[in-house]
Amino acid sequence: MKTPVFAVDVGYGNTKYAYRAANGAVVTGIFPSLTPLAPLRTHSGDSESIFGAREVATITIDRIDYEVGPDVPITAAYDRTGRALGNDYALSRDYAALLFGAIHLSGATRIKYLVLGLPVRNTEKYSATLKERFIGEHDFGHGRVVVEKVVVIPQPLGSLVQATSSRGGSFGRDDAHLVVDVGYFTTDWVYTNGFTMDYNRGGGIPVGTSQISRHIANLISRDENEKVDEIERIDKALRQKTPFFFYGKNIDLAPYVALAAPIIADVAMAVQSHVGALPDVRSIILSGGGANLFAPAIRRRFPRVVIEQIDSPCLANARGFLIIGEAGLAREDGAA
């Protein structure tokens, strides 16, 4: 399948992608950013016909087979889920496996514009490397895939574009906004006038929902006198606002979120310390999987600023990347 623009947000928590189908509809997908090693032997046959096949793919990077996709296990013994966390994440085999997994799940075989996002502090540092790495022909175990051009942008800009895409004429190019993207491992923000970034007021810190989930796991370990390793399940329960099941008990996580409030408050204070009081901004746009979790603390820090929470915040960056890529491709075609 030839795809003019394919947008991928390879996050620490989830990998999200978006592209436009032949009928004009935007297609999106999401799966955990987990890359366990693929099993050496798989069992199928009657069990698949009865229960259905798992939606996973084996992606080969540097001769190593990884399993990625929506049905990849989110739990494993001793927290060995295949989660990679680190500042150089974008350079890892795990990142490549997740990116190619998204491409494979979409069915794309030729991409004119591949649009990727990075945390604000890493965009300039790793942009050239990602372009060099992913432009060209690739074979990750499922046949040839061709990428003609790679575009790398700061992740929160995707949320800004997605948030403003439905406003039409109500979005002014001189209007200032602060976009705060609360991810799994990092919280990033950009200050913009229209679509122009003020790099002096943009930034990020390595604190996101995973640190909250880890703190909650430690608190439950204390209360239950039993070590809790399943951070992924806690994170999922927080996003879905469901209890955390542990040894026959449904544990309400709300009291534990309240005990994690100082960590969340520190993030909100870090944002305010970096950007100031914001009397000039039209709104603070909150996106990312932790948007709902961090919204109260952001409101307390900026009580007089309008707070906007994007619908489906996990997919906001990928949808925005798609819009940015399509606009760039249109300009390129027009110039030609």
C-alpha positions as CSV (number, residue, x, y, z in Angstrom):
1,M,0.0,0.0,0.0
2,K,1.4,3.4,-1.0
3,T,0.8,6.0,1.7
4,P,1.5,9.7,1.1
5,V,1.9,10.6,4.8
6,F,2.3,8.2,7.7
7,A,2.5,9.7,11.2
8,V,3.9,7.8,14.1
9,D,4.3,8.9,17.8
10,V,6.6,6.3,19.3
11,G,6.0,7.1,23.0
12,Y,7.5,5.5,26.0
13,G,4.1,4.3,27.0
14,N,2.2,3.6,23.8
15,T,3.0,3.8,20.1
16,K,0.3,5.7,18.1
17,Y,0.0,6.1,14.4
18,A,-2.3,7.8,11.9
19,Y,-2.7,7.9,8.1
20,R,-5.4,8.7,5.6
21,A,-7.2,5.9,3.9
22,A,-8.2,5.9,0.2
23,N,-11.7,7.1,1.1
24,G,-10.3,10.1,2.9
25,A,-11.0,8.9,6.4
26,V,-8.2,9.2,9.0
27,V,-7.2,5.8,10.4
28,T,-5.5,5.6,13.8
29,G,-3.9,2.8,15.8
30,I,-2.4,2.4,19.2
31,F,-0.5,-0.4,21.0
32,P,1.8,-0.6,24.1
33,S,5.4,0.4,23.6
34,L,6.6,-3.0,24.7
35,T,9.1,-5.1,22.8
36,P,9.6,-8.5,24.4
37,L,11.7,-10.9,22.5
38,A,9.6,-13.0,20.2
39,P,9.0,-16.6,21.4
40,L,11.2,-19.2,19.6
41,R,8.2,-21.4,19.1
42,T,4.5,-20.5,18.7
43,H,1.5,-22.7,19.1
44,S,-1.5,-22.1,16.9
45,G,-4.0,-24.4,15.2
46,D,-7.2,-25.2,17.1
47,S,-6.6,-22.7,19.8
48,E,-6.5,-19.8,17.3
49,S,-9.6,-21.0,15.5
50,I,-11.5,-21.1,18.9
51,F,-10.1,-18.0,20.6
52,G,-8.8,-15.9,17.7
53,A,-5.3,-15.0,16.8
54,R,-3.4,-12.4,18.8
55,E,-2.8,-9.1,17.0
56,V,1.0,-9.1,17.2
57,A,3.8,-9.0,14.7
58,T,7.4,-10.3,14.8
59,I,9.7,-7.4,13.9
60,T,13.4,-8.2,13.1
61,I,16.0,-5.5,14.0
62,D,19.7,-6.3,13.7
63,R,18.8,-10.1,13.5
64,I,16.9,-9.9,16.8
65,D,13.2,-10.8,16.7
66,Y,10.8,-8.7,18.8
67,E,7.1,-9.1,19.4
68,V,5.0,-5.9,19.1
69,G,1.4,-5.0,18.7
70,P,-1.9,-4.4,20.5
71,D,-2.0,-7.9,22.1
72,V,1.6,-8.0,23.3
73,P,1.6,-9.1,27.0
74,I,1.7,-6.1,29.4
75,T,2.7,-8.3,32.4
76,A,5.8,-10.5,32.8
77,A,7.8,-12.0,35.6
78,Y,9.7,-9.4,37.6
79,D,8.5,-6.5,35.4
80,R,10.5,-7.8,32.4
81,T,7.9,-6.6,29.8
82,G,10.3,-5.3,27.2
83,R,9.8,-1.7,28.2
84,A,12.7,0.6,27.3
85,L,13.2,3.9,29.2
86,G,16.0,6.3,28.6
87,N,17.0,9.6,27.1
88,D,18.5,7.9,24.0
89,Y,15.3,5.9,23.5
90,A,14.9,7.1,19.9
91,L,18.2,5.5,19.0
92,S,17.4,2.1,20.4
93,R,16.4,-1.1,18.7
94,D,13.1,-1.0,20.7
95,Y,12.2,2.3,19.0
96,A,12.9,0.9,15.6
97,A,10.9,-2.2,16.3
98,L,7.9,-0.2,17.4
99,L,8.1,2.1,14.4
100,F,8.3,-0.7,12.0
101,G,5.5,-2.5,13.9
102,A,3.2,0.4,13.3
103,I,4.1,0.5,9.6
104,H,3.5,-3.3,9.3
105,L,0.1,-3.1,11.1
106,S,-1.1,-0.4,8.8
107,G,-0.1,-2.4,5.7
108,A,2.0,0.5,4.3
109,T,4.8,-0.5,1.9
110,R,5.8,2.9,0.4
111,I,5.7,6.1,2.4
112,K,6.4,9.5,0.9
113,Y,6.4,11.4,4.2
114,L,7.1,9.7,7.5
115,V,6.4,12.1,10.3
116,L,8.0,11.4,13.7
117,G,8.0,13.3,17.0
118,L,10.6,13.6,19.7
119,P,10.6,15.1,23.2
120,V,11.4,18.8,23.0
121,R,14.8,18.5,24.5
122,N,15.8,15.7,22.1
123,T,14.4,17.0,18.8
124,E,17.5,18.9,17.7
125,K,19.8,16.3,19.2
126,Y,18.5,13.3,17.4
127,S,16.6,14.6,14.4
128,A,19.4,14.2,11.8
129,T,20.1,10.7,13.1
130,L,16.5,9.5,12.7
131,K,16.3,10.9,9.2
132,E,19.5,9.1,8.2
133,R,18.4,5.9,9.8
134,F,14.9,5.6,8.4
135,I,15.0,7.1,4.9
136,G,15.4,4.4,2.2
137,E,14.6,0.8,1.9
138,H,13.9,-1.5,4.9
139,D,13.1,-5.1,5.5
140,F,12.2,-6.0,9.0
141,G,10.9,-9.5,8.3
142,H,7.8,-8.7,6.2
143,G,9.1,-7.7,2.8
144,R,10.4,-4.4,1.5
145,V,9.2,-1.0,2.8
146,V,10.4,2.3,1.2
147,V,10.5,5.6,3.1
148,E,11.2,8.6,0.8
149,K,11.4,11.4,3.4
150,V,11.4,11.7,7.2
151,V,10.2,14.7,9.1
152,V,10.9,15.1,12.8
153,I,9.1,17.6,15.0
154,P,8.7,18.3,18.7
155,Q,6.0,16.1,20.0
156,P,3.7,18.8,21.6
157,L,3.4,20.6,18.3
158,G,1.3,17.7,17.1
159,S,-1.2,18.3,19.9
160,L,-1.3,22.0,19.1
161,V,-2.1,21.4,15.5
162,Q,-4.7,18.8,16.4
163,A,-6.3,21.1,19.0
164,T,-6.5,24.0,16.5
165,S,-7.6,22.0,13.4
166,S,-11.2,22.1,14.3
167,R,-11.3,25.9,15.2
168,G,-11.2,27.2,11.7
169,G,-11.1,31.0,11.7
170,S,-11.1,31.2,15.5
171,F,-7.4,30.3,15.7
172,G,-5.3,33.4,15.3
173,R,-1.7,33.2,14.1
174,D,-0.7,35.8,16.7
175,D,-2.4,33.9,19.6
176,A,-0.1,32.5,22.2
177,H,-0.7,29.0,23.6
178,L,1.2,26.7,26.0
179,V,1.0,23.0,25.1
180,V,1.7,20.5,27.9
181,D,2.2,16.9,26.8
182,V,2.1,14.5,29.7
183,G,3.6,11.3,28.5
184,Y,4.7,8.0,30.1
185,F,8.3,8.9,30.9
186,T,8.5,12.6,30.2
187,T,6.4,15.8,30.4
188,D,7.1,18.3,27.6
189,W,5.8,21.7,26.9
190,V,6.0,24.3,24.1
191,Y,5.1,27.9,24.1
192,T,3.9,29.1,20.7
193,N,2.7,32.2,18.9
194,G,0.5,30.8,16.3
195,F,2.6,27.8,15.1
196,T,5.9,29.5,15.9
197,M,7.7,28.0,18.8
198,D,9.5,30.1,21.4
199,Y,12.4,27.8,22.2
200,N,13.4,29.8,25.2
201,R,10.1,28.9,26.9
202,G,9.8,25.3,25.7
203,G,11.2,22.4,27.7
204,G,10.6,19.1,29.4
205,I,11.5,17.0,32.4
206,P,11.9,13.2,32.7
207,V,8.8,12.8,34.9
208,G,5.5,11.3,33.6
209,T,2.9,8.8,34.4
210,S,5.4,5.9,34.9
211,Q,6.8,7.7,37.9
212,I,3.4,8.0,39.4
213,S,2.6,4.4,38.7
214,R,5.9,3.3,40.2
215,H,5.2,5.4,43.4
216,I,1.7,3.9,43.7
217,A,3.2,0.4,43.3
218,N,5.5,1.1,46.2
219,L,2.7,2.3,48.3
220,I,0.6,-0.8,47.5
221,S,3.6,-3.0,48.3
222,R,3.8,-1.3,51.7
223,D,0.1,-1.8,52.4
224,E,-0.2,-5.3,51.1
225,N,3.2,-6.5,52.4
226,E,3.9,-7.9,49.0
227,K,6.1,-6.6,46.2
228,V,4.2,-5.1,43.3
229,D,6.0,-5.1,39.9
230,E,3.2,-4.7,37.5
231,I,3.6,-1.0,36.6
232,E,1.9,-1.5,33.2
233,R,-1.3,-2.7,34.8
234,I,-1.3,0.2,37.3
235,D,-0.8,2.6,34.4
236,K,-3.7,1.0,32.4
237,A,-6.0,1.1,35.5
238,L,-5.2,4.8,36.0
239,R,-6.0,5.7,32.3
240,Q,-9.2,3.6,32.3
241,K,-10.2,4.7,35.8
242,T,-10.7,1.1,36.9
243,P,-9.6,-0.7,40.1
244,F,-6.2,-2.5,40.3
245,F,-6.7,-6.2,40.8
246,F,-4.2,-7.8,43.2
247,Y,-4.4,-11.2,44.8
248,G,-8.2,-11.3,44.7
249,K,-8.8,-7.7,45.7
250,N,-10.0,-4.8,43.6
251,I,-7.9,-1.9,44.9
252,D,-9.2,1.6,44.5
253,L,-6.3,3.7,43.2
254,A,-7.8,7.1,44.0
255,P,-6.4,7.3,47.5
256,Y,-2.9,6.4,46.2
257,V,-3.2,9.0,43.5
258,A,-3.8,11.5,46.3
259,L,-0.6,10.4,48.0
260,A,1.3,10.9,44.7
261,A,0.1,14.5,44.5
262,P,3.4,16.0,45.5
263,I,5.2,14.4,42.5
264,I,2.5,15.8,40.2
265,A,2.6,19.2,41.9
266,D,6.4,19.3,41.3
267,V,5.9,18.8,37.6
268,A,3.3,21.6,37.4
269,M,5.6,23.9,39.4
270,A,8.5,23.1,37.0
271,V,6.3,24.1,34.1
272,Q,5.3,27.4,35.8
273,S,8.9,28.1,36.8
274,H,10.0,27.8,33.2
275,V,7.2,29.7,31.4
276,G,6.0,32.3,34.0
277,A,2.5,33.3,34.9
278,L,1.2,33.3,31.3
279,P,-1.1,36.4,31.3
280,D,-0.7,36.5,27.5
281,V,-1.8,33.0,26.5
282,R,-5.2,32.1,25.1
283,S,-5.1,28.7,26.6
284,I,-3.0,25.8,28.0
285,I,-3.6,22.8,25.9
286,L,-3.2,19.5,27.8
287,S,-2.5,16.3,25.9
288,G,-0.9,12.9,26.4
289,G,-1.9,9.8,28.3
290,G,-1.5,11.6,31.6
291,A,-3.5,14.7,30.8
292,N,-6.4,13.9,33.1
293,L,-4.1,12.9,35.9
294,F,-2.1,16.1,35.8
295,A,-4.9,18.6,35.0
296,P,-5.9,19.5,38.6
297,A,-2.3,20.4,39.4
298,I,-1.9,22.5,36.2
299,R,-5.2,24.3,37.0
300,R,-3.9,25.2,40.5
301,R,-0.7,26.7,39.1
302,F,-2.5,28.7,36.4
303,P,-5.9,29.5,37.9
304,R,-6.7,32.4,35.5
305,V,-5.7,30.6,32.3
306,V,-8.2,28.6,30.2
307,I,-7.3,24.9,30.3
308,E,-8.2,22.8,27.2
309,Q,-8.1,19.0,27.4
310,I,-7.9,17.3,24.0
311,D,-10.3,14.5,23.2
312,S,-8.5,11.2,22.9
313,P,-5.3,12.8,24.2
314,C,-3.2,9.7,23.6
315,L,-3.7,10.0,19.8
316,A,-3.5,13.8,19.6
317,N,0.2,14.0,18.6
318,A,-0.2,11.3,15.9
319,R,-3.2,13.1,14.4
320,G,-1.4,16.4,14.5
321,F,1.7,14.9,12.9
322,L,-0.5,13.7,10.0
323,I,-1.9,17.2,9.5
324,I,1.6,18.7,9.5
325,G,2.8,16.1,7.1
326,E,-0.1,16.6,4.7
327,A,0.5,20.4,4.7
328,G,4.2,19.9,4.0
329,L,3.5,17.5,1.2
330,A,0.9,19.9,-0.3
331,R,3.4,22.7,-0.2
332,E,6.1,20.5,-1.9
333,D,3.7,19.4,-4.6
334,G,2.6,23.0,-5.2
335,A,6.1,24.2,-5.5
336,A,6.8,21.4,-8.0
